[in-house]
Amino acid sequence: MPIDVTPNAGLQFGIATFSLPGINIVPSCAPDPQAEMIEQAMLADAVGIDYFGVNEAFARHVLQVNPFDLVIEFAKRTKGLLFCTSISDIKFDELPDRHDDLHRVIDSTGERIEIVLDRDRFAAGKHGESNSAFNENLAEWSRLIGNCGHNVTWIEVAGQSDAIIQAASYRIPMMLQVYEGDPLERKPFVDMYHTANSRFGAGRMPLGFLAPGFVADTDQDAIDINFEPWKANFALTIPENEKYAHYLREIESGALYIGSPDTVAKKMAKTIEHLGIYRFYLRYTCGLSQHEDSLKCIRLYGEEVLPRLRRG
C-alpha cells in the first residue's frame, strides 16, 4: 500500500512491540505468548487501530518466532489492520533471506506489510555493525526491493544527522524513535529531515514517530502497571533509589506516553502538532506486561485515545 502524503491524508496510528539494543531479553513465560499476540492484533483490528508493528528482536527472542511468520498469522485473523516489521541485528548476507520473507508476506497478505530498517540496531547491534556497514546494508536492501511493486520501507533512527541524510538520499521516510527526554526537542532533527528531502529532490516525505507508552483507566493505574517493564528496559544505568522519580519525570515531560486515555491523547496531540507527524506508534509492550493489561491498553487506545485525536 503506497504511502499517501497528500495534504488531505489523515493521520495514521499504530501500536508496536519493542526491545532495546543491549537488553538481555528472555523468552516469555506465558503459556502461549504467540497466541496472546494474535489476540492482541485481532483486538487492534477490531478497535480501529491502523498498524501493528512487530519488532524483530522481540519476535525472535521473546516469542521465539520469525516475525514474518507472525505477521502472516495476524493477517489471517484480521481484515483492515496493516503491519510493520523491523529488520535488525543482521549481517549483509542475510538481507536476501529477509527480502524473501517480505515477498512471502506480500503474497500472503495482499501488500499489508511495511518494513522498518532499525538503523540503531544495525549500527550498534551484536554484530558490531558500523555506520559504513549500515550504508552497505541500506544500499543492498534498496537494490533488492528496487523492482518490487510494493516498496514501502522506513528507516528508524533516534535523530542522528548522518542517519537523516541516509534516509533522504535514498528517498526513504524516517521513523523517529524517542525513548527518553522531551520529544518536542527533536524538532531540529525533523527540520533537518525535511530540508534534506528537499535537497535530494524527494519533496515532502512522511515522518513516523515511535515512543513507549501505555493506557489504563486512570493515570495511576497506568503508572503502576508500566513501572516494572519500564525499569527492566530503560533504567539499567539509573541508581535504584532514583528510578521511580526519573520514571515520573519521563511521564510528565519526557518520552513516556503513559496515563488515562485523556492524558495520553493530549500528550500525543501536542507531539503530533509540534513535529508534524504522519504516523504515531505507541510501543506498548516489551513482553513484560500482563496479557489482560495489554488488551485493556489496546482497547482504550483504539476506542478512546484515537477518536479524540482523529476529531482534532
Backbone as a ProteinNet text record, in pm:
[ID]
protein_1_A
[PRIMARY]
MPIDVTPNAGLQFGIATFSLPGINIVPSCAPDPQAEMIEQAMLADAVGIDYFGVNEAFARHVLQVNPFDLVIEFAKRTKGLLFCTSISDIKFDELPDRHDDLHRVIDSTGERIEIVLDRDRFAAGKHGESNSAFNENLAEWSRLIGNCGHNVTWIEVAGQSDAIIQAASYRIPMMLQVYEGDPLERKPFVDMYHTANSRFGAGRMPLGFLAPGFVADTDQDAIDINFEPWKANFALTIPENEKYAHYLREIESGALYIGSPDTVAKKMAKTIEHLGIYRFYLRYTCGLSQHEDSLKCIRLYGEEVLPRLRRG
[TERTIARY]
84.4	0	88.2	80.5	166.9	131.3	231.3	210.2	147.2	37.1	-32.8	19.2	88.6	143.7	76.7	-41.6	-113.2	-157.4	-184.7	-222.2	-343.3	-433.8	-554.7	-540.2	-421	-400.5	-420.2	-496.2	-523.2	-406.8	-406	-307.3	-326.1	-216.5	-221.4	-167.8	-223.6	-185.5	-159.6	-56	-21.7	17	27.3	89.2	202.7	297.7	414	476.6	538.8	623	762.3	844.7	981.4	1074.4	1201.9	1310.7	1425.5	1512	1617.6	1752	1841	1976.1	2046.3	2108.2	2184.1	2103.8	1970.7	1888.9	1890.1	1910.6	1916.8	1775.3	1705.1	1567.2	1561.7	1456.8	1442.3	1306.8	1288.9	1160.1	1047.8	928.5	813.1	779.4	731.8	690.4	540.8	471.8	328.8	304.5	189.7	161.5	171	119.5	125.7	138.9	259.9	276.7	239.2	260.2	223.7	72.6	-2.1	-148	-195.7	-127.3	-163.7	-141.3	-30.2	-4.2	-106.6	-147.4	-250.3	-380.7	-415.7	-537	-525.8	-408.6	-388.6	-400.1	-347.8	-360.3	-506	-578.7	-720.5	-798.2	-766.8	-834.3	-796.6	-670	-627.1	-706	-728.1	-807	-950.9	-1007.1	-1147.3	-1173.3	-1075.7	-1098.4	-1046.1	-1006	-976	-835.3	-740.3	-600.1	-550.4	-468.7	-426.8	-315.7	-214.8	-94.8	-58.1	-3.2	54	199.7	290.9	433.2	495.4	575	641.1	791.5	852.3	997	1060.2	1160.8	1219.9	1284.1	1359.3	1424.2	1320.6	1211.7	1103.8	1044.2	1015	953.3	1044.9	1170.8	1262.2	1302.2	1323.1	1377.6	1272.4	1166.1	1060.6	955.7	909.2	807.4	866.5	994.8	1065.5	995.8	969.7	904.2	961.8	963.9	1001.2	895.4	934.5	833.7	747.2	802.7	723.9	618.4	652	552	440.9	479.1	379.6	285.4	339.1	254.9	155.2	199.2	107.4	-7.7	23.5	-81.7	-174.3	-118.2	-201.4	-298	-243.5	-322.5	-437.6	-418.1	-523.4	-645	-622.1	-727.4	-776.7	-729	-769.5	-811.6	-877.5	-927.9	-863.1	-875.5	-824.9	-688.1	-637.7	-511.3	-394.4	-304.3	-181.4	-65.3	47.8	156.8	289.6	374.2	508.7	602.8	709.4	805.9	945.9	1026.4	1162.1	1257	1366.2	1479.6	1598.7	1656.9	1762.6	1857	1974	2071.3	2107.9	2124.1	2157.1	2280.5	2339.2	2456.5	2414.8	2507.4	2482.3	2427.6	2489	2448.6	2316.2	2255.5	2123.4	2010.1	2044	1940.9	1856.1	1914.7	1829.2	1722.7	1755.9	1656.4	1542.2	1574.6	1468.9	1384.6	1450	1377.2	1280.7	1325.7	1237.4	1120.9	1149.6	1042.9	940.5	988.9	899	805.6	859.8	775.6	676.9	718.6	628.2	508.7	534.2	425.6	339.2	402.5	325.5	229.2	277.7	193.2	78.8	104.2	4.4	-96.2	-55	-139	-197.5	-157.9	-207.6	-149.8	-19.6	53.5	12.5	-9.7	-46.6	74.7	194.1	313.7	408.4	473.4	583.5	703.6	820.4	945.7	1010.4	1064	1144.2	1285.3	1383.3	1523.4	1565.3	1590.5	1625.6	1771.9	1796.9	1932.7	2021.6	1967.7	2049.9	2090.4	2004.9	2043.1	2143.6	2132.7	2236.2	2370.2	2368.3	2492.5	2557.3	2477.2	2534.6	2491	2449.7	2399.2	2508.4	2465.5	2557.9	2662.1	2637.9	2736.1	2837.8	2827.8	2925.9	2916.3	2795.8	2778.5	2819.3	2891.4	2929.4	2837.2	2850.7	2770.1	2796.4	2922	2952.8	2888.7	2884.1	2819	2669.3	2608.8	2467.9	2446.2	2535.8	2525.4	2525.6	2612	2618	2487.8	2437	2311.2	2195.9	2193.8	2087.1	2092.8	2213.2	2228.3	2183.6	2220.8	2181.9	2031.8	1973.4	1828.7	1755	1801.1	1738.8	1748.6	1862	1877.7	1780.7	1767.9	1682.3	1536	1490.6	1349	1321.5	1423.4	1408.3	1298.8	1276.5	1175.2	1046.5	1035.9	917.8	803.9	689	575.5	525.9	545	506.9	635.7	670.4	803.3	788.3	756.9	742.5	839.9	945.3	1047.3	1066.5	1086	1118.1	1255.6	1321	1442.1	1410.2	1432.6	1409.7	1539.1	1534.1	1653.5	1617.1	1720	1699.8	1725.8	1762.9	1781.9	1921.3	2007.3	2142.7	2138.4	2219.9	2216.2	2258.5	2357.6	2400.2	2291.3	2213.5	2103.8	1995	1972	1872.2	1913.7	2040.9	2091.6	2078.5	2105.3	2089.9	1946.8	1851.6	1711.4	1674.5	1715.9	1680.9	1747	1872.1	1943.9	1881.8	1818.4	1751.3	1601.4	1556.1	1413.6	1329.7	1377.3	1308.7	1257.4	1131	1078.7	1141.7	1145.7	1211.5	1109.2	1141.1	1064.7	1150.1	1111.3	1189.3	1152.1	1249.8	1223.7	1274.4	1195.2	1231.7	1204.8	1305.9	1291.1	1299.4	1364.3	1375.7	1393.4	1366.7	1378.8	1253.5	1246.7	1130.7	1126	1022.4	1014	1010.8	957.9	948.3	1085.4	1185.8	1321.5	1383.7	1314.2	1363.1	1326.9	1262.4	1218.7	1333.6	1453.5	1562.4	1596.2	1586.7	1612.1	1502.9	1379.9	1269.1	1287.8	1325.8	1350.2	1464	1567.8	1680.1	1634.6	1547.1	1493.4	1419.3	1332.6	1256.8	1348	1446.6	1542.1	1622.7	1667.6	1745.7	1661.8	1535.5	1448.9	1432.4	1417.2	1406.2	1534.7	1647.4	1776.7	1797.1	1748.9	1763.8	1648	1558.9	1450.5	1338.5	1325.9	1223.4	1090.8	1090.3	967.1	933.6	807	761.8	742	829.9	821.2	754.1	684.7	616.8	715.1	670.9	750.2	674.3	739	682.6	743.6	678.6	723.8	692.6	792	772.8	815.3	733.1	768.2	697.4	757	692.2	569.3	470.1	350.9	260.5	162.8	66.7	-56.7	-173.7	-300.5	-375.2	-427.3	-510.5	-627.9	-714.3	-833.4	-798.6	-696.9	-656.1	-506.2	-461.8	-318.2	-241.3	-291.9	-218.8	-214.3	-322.7	-321.3	-212.2	-205	-104.6	36.2	56.1	187.7	228.4	136	166.8	194	112.8	126.2	257.7	298	411.1	546	548.7	676.4	778.5	740.1	836.5	886.4	798.6	850.1	942.5	905.9	994	1128.5	1127.4	1251.3	1343	1284.5	1364.8	1429.5	1371	1420.9	1496.5	1457.2	1509.8	1594.2	1596.8	1656	1777.2	1844.9	1955	2069.8	2090.2	2203.3	2163	2036.2	1987.9	1994.6	2049.4	2052.1	1912.5	1904.5	1775.9	1686.6	1744.5	1662.8	1617.4	1662.4	1623.4	1530.3	1506.9	1434.6	1290.2	1219.2	1078.1	1060.5	1143.5	1134.7	1167	1266.7	1302.4	1185.9	1124.5	1008.3	896.3	865.3	758.7	793.5	919.8	960.9	942.1	974.3	957.1	809.3	723.2	579.4	530.3	576.7	530.2	580.2	708.2	764.9	861.7	867.2	960.5	891.8	950.4	911.7	808.9	759	663.7	520.5	442.2	302.1	217.8	215.6	156	49.3	-70.3	-175.3	-312.7	-412.1	-550	-565	-676.4	-695.7	-684.5	-740.8	-734.6	-591.9	-518.1	-379.2	-293.4	-305.1	-223.6	-262.2	-391.9	-436.4	-383.9	-388	-339.5	-190	-114	30.7	63.9	-6.8	15	-19.2	-130.7	-173.3	-68.8	-11.4	90.9	212.9	254.5	371	343.2	227.8	190.7	189.6	130.2	121.4	259.1	339.5	468.9	567.5	567.9	665.7	611.9	481.5	425	427.6	379.9	388.6	277.9	314.3	221.2	167.6	255.5	213.4	276.4	194.3	239.6	224.2	335.5	332.9	351.3	261.2	276.4	337.3	459.7	526.5	477.6	383	305.5	354.1	437.6	480.4	619.8	693.3	823.6	820.1	699.6	684	671.7	678	672.8	536.5	450.8	317.4	226.5	133	35.5	-56.2	-97.1	-180	-308	-376.8	-502.5	-479.7	-368.6	-336.2	-309.1	-240.8	-212.7	-340.9	-432.9	-560.9	-636.8	-637	-704.7	-640.5	-508.3	-436.8	-477.6	-480	-515.5	-658.7	-749.6	-889.3	-906.5	-844.8	-855.8	-789.1	-678	-607.6	-695.6	-755.8	-837.1	-972.1	-1036.7	-1173.6	-1183.2	-1079.7	-1089.7	-980.2	-857.3	-749.7	-762.1	-771	-768.5	-888.2	-1011.4	-1120.8	-1096.1	-1035.3	-1002.8	-907.1	-808	-707.6	-762.9	-844.2	-898.8	-1001.2	-1064.5	-1157.1	-1081.4	-952.1	-871.3	-896.8
-118.9	0	124.2	207.1	325	424.1	498.5	599.2	722.7	767.1	885.4	1007.5	1095.5	1215	1342.4	1329.7	1447.8	1529.8	1659.5	1744.6	1694.3	1621.3	1574.7	1436.1	1378.7	1246.4	1251.9	1154.9	1153.8	1098.4	1131.9	1074.7	924.1	854.9	710.7	678.3	573.2	537.1	387.6	355.2	215.4	186.1	57.9	10.6	-81	-101.1	-181	-245.1	-359.8	-422.3	-362.5	-384.6	-333.4	-413.7	-405.5	-443.9	-350.6	-329.3	-230.6	-295.6	-231.9	-284.7	-299.3	-414.3	-434.8	-492.6	-498.9	-555.1	-707	-774.3	-920.1	-975.7	-978.3	-1024.1	-1176.2	-1228.7	-1373.2	-1414.6	-1543.6	-1589.1	-1562.5	-1536	-1512.2	-1637.8	-1617.2	-1730.2	-1755	-1682.2	-1703.4	-1842.4	-1903.4	-2037.9	-2045.9	-1945	-1942.3	-1796.7	-1741	-1597.6	-1561.1	-1652.2	-1621.6	-1607.4	-1694.9	-1685.6	-1556.2	-1513.8	-1387.3	-1270	-1271.2	-1162.7	-1161.5	-1278.3	-1285.3	-1225.4	-1256.7	-1199.1	-1047.2	-997.4	-852.9	-787.7	-853.2	-800	-799	-903.5	-909.3	-796.9	-769.7	-660.1	-525.7	-507.8	-383.3	-359.2	-463.6	-454.1	-414.6	-476.1	-453.2	-311.8	-250	-116.1	-4.3	-36.9	67	121.3	47.7	88.2	58	144.2	130.1	27.2	31.4	-50.8	-126.8	-245.2	-324.7	-350.9	-300.7	-314.7	-426.6	-509	-622.1	-600.8	-584.7	-572.4	-709.8	-716.7	-846.3	-913.4	-837.2	-895.6	-945.4	-871	-913.9	-1046.2	-1054.3	-1175.6	-1296.5	-1279.2	-1394.1	-1437.8	-1342.4	-1377.6	-1392.1	-1313.5	-1323.3	-1426.1	-1416.6	-1509.4	-1633.1	-1625.7	-1735.8	-1776	-1674	-1696	-1597.8	-1637	-1546.1	-1436	-1308.2	-1201.2	-1202.6	-1245.2	-1250.4	-1360.4	-1472.3	-1577	-1526.8	-1448.7	-1394	-1298.8	-1216.4	-1123.7	-1200.4	-1309.7	-1391.2	-1442.5	-1486.6	-1533.2	-1418.4	-1301.4	-1184.2	-1157.6	-1159.1	-1123.2	-1220.4	-1347.2	-1447.3	-1416.8	-1348.2	-1329.5	-1185.5	-1099.5	-959.2	-916	-801	-753.1	-621.5	-518.6	-387.7	-353.1	-430.3	-398.5	-414.7	-315.9	-321.6	-349.2	-390.8	-439.5	-376	-368.4	-316.7	-404.1	-451.9	-532.1	-478.5	-486.6	-433.8	-536.8	-486.8	-570.2	-517.6	-602	-553.7	-666.7	-628	-724	-832	-796.5	-898.1	-857.4	-956.2	-933.5	-908.6	-855.2	-820.7	-939.8	-1058.1	-1173.3	-1234.5	-1180	-1226.2	-1145.1	-1034.5	-949.2	-1020.3	-1104.4	-1174.8	-1261.3	-1321.4	-1401.7	-1314.3	-1195.9	-1105.3	-1058.6	-1037.7	-998.4	-1108.9	-1233.6	-1346.2	-1352.5	-1328.2	-1324.8	-1217.5	-1100.3	-991	-1031.6	-1091.3	-1131	-1240.3	-1326.1	-1430.7	-1367.9	-1264.2	-1197.3	-1116.8	-1050.1	-975.5	-1068.1	-1184.5	-1280.9	-1330.6	-1341.4	-1397.4	-1294.4	-1169.4	-1068.7	-965.9	-968.1	-866.6	-729.6	-724.4	-597.8	-522.3	-595	-530.3	-511.9	-511.5	-503.7	-394.1	-331.3	-239.3	-285.2	-236.6	-275.8	-153.2	-171.5	-67.7	-120.9	-49.2	-81.5	-9	-84.5	-26.5	13.2	137.1	184.4	171.4	197.3	192.8	50.9	-44.5	-182.9	-231.9	-184.8	-216.3	-158.6	-33.4	37.4	-5.4	-55.1	-85.8	-221.5	-309.1	-438.6	-538.4	-660.8	-763.3	-799.8	-768.4	-799	-686.6	-583.1	-475.6	-393.7	-379.2	-303.9	-158.2	-103.2	37.4	114.7	246.9	328.7	294.1	266.3	231.1	98.5	5.3	-122.7	-102.7	-11.4	16.1	74.3	161.1	214.6	102.5	4.4	-109.7	-189.2	-211.5	-284.2	-208.7	-78.3	3.3	1.9	13	8.8	-125.8	-233.6	-366.9	-387.4	-341.7	-355.8	-276.8	-156.7	-76	-145.3	-211.1	-285.7	-403.3	-475.3	-593.5	-559.1	-448.3	-415.1	-321	-292.3	-194.6	-227.2	-355.2	-395.9	-443.6	-421.2	-465.9	-366.8	-416.6	-328.2	-267.9	-340.9	-292.4	-257.2	-131.1	-89	18.8	-25	69.4	31.3	109.6	88.4	217.7	204.3	316.9	293.6	401.5	390.8	444.8	361.4	402.7	458.4	581.6	647.3	721.6	750.8	824.7	973.7	1016.7	1159.1	1198.3	1101.5	1135.2	1201.4	1304.4	1379.6	1294.3	1205.4	1123.7	1026	977.5	886.9	959.2	1084.7	1163.6	1181.7	1206.6	1220.9	1088.8	977.8	846.8	826.2	854.9	836.6	922.7	1048.6	1140.2	1100.6	1055.9	1023.5	905.3	814.4	700.2	723.7	842.2	876.9	776.6	745.4	654.5	735.7	723.7	801.6	760.6	854.9	834.4	808.2	710.7	681.2	725	832.5	888.3	817.1	753.6	686.4	772.1	777.5	853.8	766.1	745.4	665.5	749.2	863.9	948.4	1093.1	1183.9	1325.5	1380.8	1510	1578.5	1557.4	1490	1468.9	1598.5	1704.5	1831.2	1888.5	1848.1	1895.4	1829.6	1732.1	1670.2	1751.6	1864.8	1945.4	1982.1	2018.6	2048	1930.3	1806.9	1690.7	1674.5	1703.9	1696.6	1800.5	1921.5	2025.8	1985.1	1925.7	1878.8	1771.5	1684.4	1577.7	1636.3	1732.1	1791.1	1872	1940.5	2014.7	1920.1	1809.1	1711.1	1648.7	1620.1	1563.9	1660.7	1787.4	1887.5	1894.2	1887.4	1894.7	1776.9	1659.7	1541.1	1524	1621.3	1617.2	1522.8	1485.9	1389.8	1456.3	1588.5	1655.9	1633.4	1646.7	1631.7	1484.2	1429	1288.5	1277.1	1165.5	1149.1	1127.8	1161.1	1140.9	1048.5	938	849	876.4	827.3	853.2	731.6	689.1	576.6	616.7	585.3	613.8	513.8	483.4	392.1	456.5	374.4	426.2	315	354.3	256.3	331.6	275.1	337.5	247.1	306.1	234.2	323.9	274.9	351.8	485.6	487.2	609.8	630	751.7	779.7	688.5	674.3	595.1	448.1	396.1	256.6	236.1	326.7	313.7	324.9	417.8	434.8	308.1	251.3	131.5	10.9	-8.4	-125.5	-122.9	-5.7	1.4	24.3	48	82	-31	-152.7	-263	-292.2	-299.4	-315.5	-202.1	-78.2	34.8	19.6	-12.9	-23.3	-130.4	-240.9	-350.5	-315.2	-222.4	-190.6	-59.2	38.2	173.1	226.6	159.2	219.5	144.1	71.3	-12.4	69.2	189.7	271.4	375.5	376.2	473	411	480.9	427	386.5	278.9	221.7	322.9	403.6	497.7	618.6	628.3	739.8	697.5	567.6	518.4	566.4	559.6	596.6	745.2	828.3	972.3	1002	932.8	950.5	907.4	797.3	745.1	848.7	908	1008	1131.8	1170.4	1285.9	1256.7	1134.7	1099.3	1098.7	1062.6	1066.5	1211	1292.2	1430.6	1514.9	1503.2	1594.9	1527.2	1395.6	1324.1	1238.7	1123.5	1043.4	935.4	926.5	821.4	872	804.9	840.1	744.2	768.2	676.7	750.2	688.9	751.8	707.4	783.3	760.5	797.5	759.2	797.3	947.5	1027.6	1172.3	1224.4	1174.8	1217.8	1182	1058.4	1012.9	1087.1	1106.2	1175.7	1318.8	1388.4	1527.1	1534.7	1443	1445.5	1408.4	1309.4	1272.5	1388.2	1454.9	1565.7	1676.2	1706	1810.1	1772.1	1646.5	1599.3	1598.8	1547.9	1539.6	1677.6	1773.2	1909	1974.6	1960	2028.8	1972.7	1840.6	1778.1	1752.6	1762.1	1734.7	1586.8	1505	1359.3	1307.1	1213.3	1147.3	1017.6	944.3	819.5	809.2	775.7	765.8	621	562.4	428.7	440.1	379.3	364.9	227.4	227.2	99.8	54.1	-35.7	-65.1	-185.4	-271.1	-389.6	-432.8	-479.7	-541.6	-686.3	-739.3	-877.8	-895.3	-785.5	-795.7	-757.5	-697.7	-661.4	-783.9	-788.1	-896.2	-886.3	-1001.3	-1006	-924.8	-940.6	-868.4	-717.7	-676.5	-533.4	-481.8	-562.4	-522.5	-511	-605	-597.3	-471	-439.2	-317.7	-193.8	-192.1	-79.9	-62.8	-171.6	-165.8	-116.1	-167.6	-126.8	22.7	69.2	211.2	299.6	254.7	330.4	344.9	233.2	236.4	303.2	278.9	326.2	464.3	506.8	634.6	735.1	688.2	781.5	826.9	732.1	768	851.3	825	914.7	1059.8	1082.4	1219.4	1284.6	1208.1	1262.4	1279.8	1187.4	1195.7	1307.8	1342.2	1456.8	1588.5	1583.7	1705.6	1792.9
0	0	0	-102.2	-107.4	1.4	44.5	147.4	84.7	140.5	91.2	166	94	158.7	107.5	50.8	5.2	126.4	106	219.4	296.2	229.8	296	357.7	349.2	406.7	557.8	609.4	751.9	831.9	960	1049.8	1058.9	1080.5	1099.9	1238.4	1297.8	1433.6	1443.1	1515.7	1534.4	1677.9	1706.1	1828.8	1787	1876.3	1838.8	1961.3	1937.4	2038.5	2028.2	2128	2120.3	2209.8	2176.8	2267	2235.1	2329.4	2314.3	2290.3	2210.7	2193.5	2327.8	2348	2470.3	2584.9	2570.2	2676.7	2665.5	2775.7	2777.5	2788.8	2677.5	2678.9	2680.7	2741	2756.3	2702.4	2669.7	2619.7	2719.4	2666.6	2751.6	2830.9	2954.7	3037.7	3026.5	2939.1	2919.8	2861.1	2890.8	2838.4	2686.8	2616.7	2470.3	2426.2	2432.7	2402.8	2260.2	2164.9	2027.1	2014.2	2078.9	2075.5	2140.5	2246.4	2310.2	2216.2	2142.9	2048.9	1936.7	1891.2	1787.2	1839	1963	2022.2	2031.8	2065.8	2074.1	1936.4	1833.7	1697.8	1652.9	1684.8	1648.4	1715.8	1840.7	1909.9	1848	1813.9	1749	1621.2	1544.8	1422.2	1454.6	1556.8	1591.2	1640.6	1706	1763.4	1674.1	1551.8	1453.9	1453.6	1509.7	1500.9	1360	1304.2	1164.7	1145.5	1231.5	1211.7	1338.7	1317.1	1426.4	1390.6	1473.3	1446.3	1527.4	1461.1	1526.9	1522.1	1636.7	1646.1	1627	1539.1	1506.4	1628	1706.3	1823.9	1923.5	1939.5	2028.2	1979.8	1850.5	1797.1	1812.1	1776.6	1776	1916.6	2007.4	2138.3	2247.3	2239.3	2340.1	2299.1	2173.9	2125.4	2060.1	2023.6	1957.5	1827.3	1745.5	1617.4	1516.4	1389.3	1281.8	1272.7	1277.1	1275.3	1150.2	1038.9	915.8	923	985.7	1007.4	1099.2	1199.5	1291.1	1218.7	1130.1	1054.1	967.2	907.9	827.7	913.8	1035.7	1126.3	1165.3	1189.2	1217.3	1101.7	981.4	863.5	840.8	872.5	854.7	941.6	1052	1152.2	1162.2	1073.5	1075.3	935.7	927.4	799	756.3	836.7	796.8	850.3	944.7	1010	913.7	915	837	931.9	874.2	958.4	920.6	1019.6	1000.2	1081.6	1019.8	1094	1071.2	1174.3	1167	1109	1054.2	1015.8	1093.8	1176	1264.3	1301.2	1351	1403.5	1303	1176.4	1076.7	998.1	934.8	852.6	708	632.1	492.3	414.7	434.4	353.9	398.8	505	547.1	484.7	420.5	361.4	256.6	169.1	73.3	139.8	253.6	324.5	374.6	424.8	469.7	351.3	237.3	116.8	75	82.5	50.9	149.3	277.3	377.5	343.6	303.1	268.4	155.9	50.6	-62.1	-22.3	67.4	115.4	187.5	266.2	337.1	240.5	144.4	44.3	-28.3	-68.6	-139.1	-50.8	79.8	171	220.2	228.9	293.8	199	72.6	-18.8	9.2	27.7	45.2	171.6	278.8	405.4	497.3	442.4	525.8	479.5	575.9	550.7	632.4	594.2	658.3	722.2	841.3	906.1	924.4	870.6	894.6	1021.9	1126.2	1255.6	1252.7	1219.8	1195.5	1318.1	1436.8	1557.1	1593.2	1566.1	1594.3	1491	1367.3	1268.6	1313.2	1359.4	1387.9	1517.9	1613	1744.3	1796.2	1706.6	1748.1	1777	1796.6	1843.7	1739.8	1612.1	1508.2	1491.2	1573.4	1566.9	1440.3	1388.3	1264.2	1284.4	1192.4	1194.9	1103.2	1105.1	1015.7	870.1	836.1	697.7	660.9	756.5	729.2	707.6	784.1	761.9	623.1	578.4	442.7	340.1	359.2	267.9	272.8	394	406.7	341.3	360.3	303.4	151.2	96.1	-49.3	-104.7	-37	-83.2	-70.9	38.4	53.8	-54.3	-82.5	-187.4	-322.5	-346.8	-472.1	-477	-366.5	-363.3	-387.6	-331.5	-344.2	-460.5	-540.9	-648.3	-747	-773.3	-871	-805.5	-676.5	-603	-622.9	-668.4	-687.6	-557.1	-449.5	-316.3	-244.1	-244.7	-199.7	-93	28.2	138	248.4	262.1	364.2	441.8	571.4	657.5	719.2	763.4	844.1	983	1083.3	1221.3	1279.4	1325.9	1379.9	1508.1	1586.3	1710.8	1693.2	1572.9	1547.8	1505.6	1473.1	1429.9	1292.6	1274.3	1149.4	1030.5	1048.1	934.6	893.8	990.1	957.3	879	913.3	841.5	696.1	672.8	536.3	461.2	529.7	466.1	419	506.5	470.1	350.2	352.3	243.9	113	118.6	-4.7	-77.2	-3.8	-65.7	-82.1	-46.2	-53.1	26.2	144.3	235.1	354	388.8	501.3	634	725.4	854.4	964	1048.8	1168.7	1287.5	1352.4	1462.4	1591.9	1655.4	1782.4	1897.4	2002.1	2121.3	2242.9	2323.2	2444.2	2571.5	2564.4	2682.9	2639.3	2731.3	2701.2	2635.5	2624.7	2568	2417.2	2365.4	2220.4	2140.9	2199.6	2126.7	2094.9	2170.8	2145.2	2022.3	1962.7	1838.2	1715.5	1733.8	1619.1	1525.6	1573.1	1478.9	1387.7	1438.4	1354.3	1249.1	1288.6	1193.5	1083.6	1120.7	1021	927.4	983.9	902.5	803.3	847.7	762.5	642.6	666.1	555.5	462.8	518.8	435.9	348.1	406.5	329.9	219.6	247.1	143.8	27.3	57.4	-49.1	-130.3	-62.5	-130.9	-225	-184.7	-268.7	-366.8	-372	-469.3	-434.4	-306.7	-266.4	-232.4	-222	-184.7	-38	-5.8	132.7	165.2	245.8	284.7	421.1	445.8	574.7	688.7	807.7	928.4	1022.2	1059	1159.3	1295.3	1397.9	1535.2	1620.9	1700	1790.8	1930.9	2028.7	2167.8	2258.2	2373.2	2467.7	2530	2557.9	2622.7	2671.4	2748.8	2800	2846.3	2815.5	2851.2	2948.5	3054.2	3150.8	3188.7	3276.1	3311.7	3375	3459.1	3527.1	3511	3536.7	3531.2	3626.3	3748.8	3847.3	3809.3	3753.7	3708.3	3603.9	3507.4	3401.2	3457.6	3549	3611.7	3685.5	3761.4	3840.3	3751.6	3649.5	3562.6	3486	3441.6	3348.4	3415.2	3544.6	3607.8	3598.7	3632	3629.5	3487.8	3386.3	3249.4	3206.8	3241.5	3207.4	3276.6	3404	3480.9	3423	3379.2	3325.4	3192.8	3118.7	2985	2976.1	3055.1	3034.7	3149.5	3261.9	3382	3434	3347.3	3393.7	3451.6	3402.7	3449.1	3553.2	3591.7	3690	3829.4	3928.1	4064.8	4111.7	4184.8	4224.6	4294.9	4381.8	4458.6	4377.1	4252.1	4166.4	4052.5	4039.3	3921.8	3916.4	4025.7	4021	3991.3	4052	4024.8	3878.7	3824.9	3683.6	3594.7	3628.9	3556	3552.4	3666	3671	3589.5	3588.3	3506.4	3358.1	3317	3175.9	3137	3230.1	3203	3195.9	3286.4	3294.4	3177.9	3144.2	3044.1	2948.1	2949.9	2864.7	2760.6	2733	2617.3	2647.1	2769.4	2804.6	2792.4	2708.5	2686.3	2770.1	2899.2	2996	3074.9	3083	3160.9	3117.3	3157.7	3116.4	2969.2	2905.8	2765.6	2741.6	2830.2	2811	2822.8	2920.6	2939.9	2820.3	2773.7	2661.1	2533.7	2510.7	2389.6	2385.1	2497.1	2500	2472.4	2530.4	2508	2364.1	2309.4	2169.7	2076.9	2102.2	2015.9	2012.4	2127	2134.3	2052	2062	1986.4	1836.8	1798.4	1657.4	1593.1	1661.8	1606.6	1598.1	1701.3	1706.3	1604.8	1587.3	1498.2	1357.7	1338.7	1206.9	1173	1263.8	1249.4	1158.9	1074.5	982.5	1043.6	1112.1	1176	1314.2	1412	1551.1	1597.4	1641.3	1701.6	1852.3	1926	2070.4	2097	2149	2180.1	2317.8	2315.7	2436	2514.6	2456.9	2530.6	2489.9	2589.5	2565.9	2612.8	2630.9	2673.4	2823.1	2899.1	3044.6	3101.6	3020.5	3066.9	3066.7	3159.9	3162.6	3040.8	2990.5	2870.1	2886.3	2998.7	3018	3024.3	3083.9	3086.3	2945.8	2864.7	2726.6	2645.8	2665.1	2595.5	2635	2763.2	2809	2745.9	2741.1	2679.7	2534.1	2459.2	2317.3	2300	2382.2	2370.2	2399.3	2504.7	2538.7	2433.7	2381.6	2277.3	2153.5	2110.3	1989.5	2007.6	2120.9	2140.4	2205.3	2277.3	2347.8	2310.4	2295	2260.1	2114.8	2023.4	1881.3	1837.7	1884.1	1845.5	1885.5	1999.8	2041	1941.3	1895.8	1804.5	1663.7	1619.8	1484	1471.2	1580.1	1577.4	1570.4	1604.6	1602.2	1723
[MASK]
++++++++++++++++++++++++++++++++++++++++++++++++++++++++++++++++++++++++++++++++++++++++++++++++++++++++++++++++++++++++++++++++++++++++++++++++++++++++++++++++++++++++++++++++++++++++++++++++++++++++++++++++++++++++++++++++++++++++++++++++++++++++++++++++++++++++++++++++++++++++++++++++++++++++++++++++++++++++

